[in-house]
Amino acid sequence: MIQLDGVGVRFYFDRHLKVLTPVGARLRPVGSTKWGVRRVSFESAGGEGIALIGPSGSGKTTILRLLARVYWPDEGRVLIRGRVASLLSIDAGLLALLTGRENALLLGVLGGLSRQASRGALESVRERSRLGDSFDQPVSTYSQGMRARLALAVAAETEPQILLLDEVHEALDHEFRAVLQERAREIVQAGGTVIAAGHDHPMLARLCGRALWLQDGAVRGDGSFDEIQSRYLEAVRAETPALVGETRTTDG
């Protein structure tokens, strides 16, 4: 189960516009603040895929980081019940100088497995990731897609009930996108939840039946994927001519 009730996250900046952590904000002068998201509320009882759509900077990543417990709310309440696996960045948790095998062991432990269980899952991770001999090569030699494969394979071993994806799926090749789609289907059918953010709407449509439209840190729409996508794209089209016209006027 996932429940967000009136949630807000505030970012603190110093006078050089560098982000301060909450601890840093207490120790150093704060130049300005900005709400990343505010008064966001939604819930899921499981058994569904939810897409977060909206322009860059609308709050999609902030919501995912809240659910992954990377951020804590400055206002409101977040309630999560279930094992969470999060792929919020292709490079998140990966150490470039270590091999894929060594990274898999580390990520497994960080994902909640015991050291013994993580070590026992290594061959399964190797097969799931389809990295072959590259599994024992340094991650610094990997492409973005290979890194995403490794992270996804480790996440699958933790048997998550909630899977969070932040544009990571967009780095996967066609073959492995099908693997991700099947894994997401399994989680949803087992009563879990998949929440994915990105700009590849056809891929999101294959993963999710529901969508949240985020704009300026607030939820503008919540409903079926087709309905919310249509409303979002209509708003984008309505704004685009005005933006083009302003650009032409300025250039003139």
N, C-alpha and C positions, 0 to 999 in steps of 0.2 A: 504494500500500500504506500502511496505517496500523497502527501497533502501539504500544500503551501497556502498559508492564510495571511494575507496582507503583508507579504514579505518585501523588504527593501534592503538594498546593499549600497553603502555609501563609500566612495573612494576619496582618500585624502591625498593632497599634493603639496609638496614644498614650494618654495618661491621659484624654483627652477622647473616646476611642473613635473617633477619626478614623483611617482606613486609611493606613498608611505604605507607601511603595514599599520594595523591598529596600534601595535606596540610603538612603532616609530612615530606615530601621530601624537603619542603621549610624551615622547622624549624630545621631539624637534618641532620647531614652529611650523604650523600649517598655513600654507599660502591660500589654498582654496579647497573646496569640496565639490563633489558631484555625485548624484545618485545614479548608479548603474542600472538598477531596477527599483521600482517603488510600487507598493500596493498591489503586488502580483498575487493572485489566488487561483489555484486550480488543484484538482485531485484526480487520482486514478486508483481504482480498486484492483487493477491488474487485468491481464488478458487483452492488452492492446498495445499498438505501436503509436507513439505520438511524435509528430514532426514539429520542430520549432522553425518557423519561417519568418523572414523579415530582412530588412537591409542590414548591412554591416554596422555594428555599433548599437543595435536595437536591444541588446540584453540577452541574446541566445546563449552565449558562452557563460555569462554570469549565472544564469539559471542552472546550467549543467554543473558548474563548479559548486553551486549551493548544494545540489543533490549529491555531488561526490564528496561533500564535506571539506572541500578546499577553502570555501568561504563560509562564514557564519553570518546570519542576518543581523542587520543593525535595527531592524524592526520586524514585527510579525513572527510567525512560527513555521518551522519546517519539520514535518513528521515523516519518517521513512521506516518501513518495516520490510526487511528482505536483504539478501546478499547483493551488494552493488559491485559491478565491474564497470570501470570508466576508461574510455579511450578519448581523452580530451586533447591530445596532441600526438602526432606521429612519433615524436622524440621523447614523450613524457616517460621518465624513469629509465630510459635507455642510456647506457654508458658506451660511448663510441669505441673505446679501446678494448672493451670486453667482447668476447665472441657472442654469437646468438645464443648458444647453450648457456653461457655464464649469465647473460642477461635474463634468459628465461627462468633460471633458478632464482635470481634476485627478484624478478617481478612476481613470481609465484608466491614467494614469502610475503612480499609487500601486499599481495592480493588476498592474504589470509590463510594460505596453506602453511603447514608445518614445513620445516626444512626437509624432513624425510619425504613428505608427500610431494613437495615441489621437485625434489630430485627424482622421485619415482615417475613423475609426469613428463620428464624431459623427452623421452622418445616419442610420446604421444604428441607433444608440442612440435617436435621435428616433423612428424607426419602431417599434422594439421596445417602447419605453415607452408609445407611443400618447398622448403628452402634447400633440401638436398645437402650437398657438401658445404654449402654456404652457412649452414647452421653452426659450423665450427670455425667460421671466419669472423674477423672483427666486424662489428656493426658499422664501423666507419666506411666499410666497403659496400654497404647496402644502399640500394635505391630507396626512395620514399615508399614505394609500394611494398618492398621487402620488409621494411621496418613495420609497416602497418600490418602485414601478414603475421609477423612475429608477435606483436602486441595482441592481436585478435586471438591467435592460437593460445596464448597464455591465459587470456581472459576466459576463454571457453573452458579451460581446465578448472577454474574456480567455481563452475556451475552457478553463474549469477542468476538471480531472480529479477534483477533490474540491470539493464545494459544501457550505458550512456555513450553516445557517439557525437563527437564534435568535428564534423567534416573529414574525419579520418577515412571514412568509407569512400570518399571522393578520390583518394590516392590509390585505391585498389584497381587492379586490372579487371577485365571483363570476367575472367574465370573465377577470381576470388570474390568478386562482388556476388556471384551466385552462391558461393559458400556462406558469405555473410547473411544473405537473404534467407537461406535455409536455417541458419543458426537463430536468426531473429524470429523466424516462424516457430521454431521449437520452443523458444522462451515464452512467446505469447500464448501458444497452445497449452503450455504448462501452467498458465495463470500469471506469468510474469509481465514485465513492462519493458519496452524498448523506447528510449527517447533519443531522437537523432536531430541534430541541427546541421544546416548546410544550405547551399544554393543549387544543388543538383536535384531539382524537383522530381524528375522521373524516377530517380533512385529513391528519394524519400517516399514517393507514392508506393513503391514496391515494399517498403519497410513498414509504412504507417498507414492506418486508416483514419486517424484523427490528426488535427493540426492546431497549433496555437500560433496566431499571428502576433508578433511582438513589434512594437514601434515606440521608439524613444523611452525604452525601459518599462513600458506598460503593455498589457494584453489588449489588443484591439479586436481580436476575434478568436473563438474557440468552437470547433465543430468538425464536421467531416473534412477529410483532406481536400476533396474536390471543391467543396463550397468555400473553404477558407483560402485555398490557393487562388480561386477565381476572384475573390474579393481583393486579395492582396495585389494580384497582377493588374486588376482594374484600377486600383489606386496608383500603382506605379505608372501605368500608361497615362493617367490623368495628370500626373505631376511632370512627366517627361517633356511635353511641349513647352511648358512654362520655363523649365530649366534651359532648354535649347534656345528659347527666345531671349532669355536673360543673357546667355552667352554671346549670342549674335549682337545684341545691343551693346554689350561691353566691348566686343572686338571692333565694332564700328566707331 
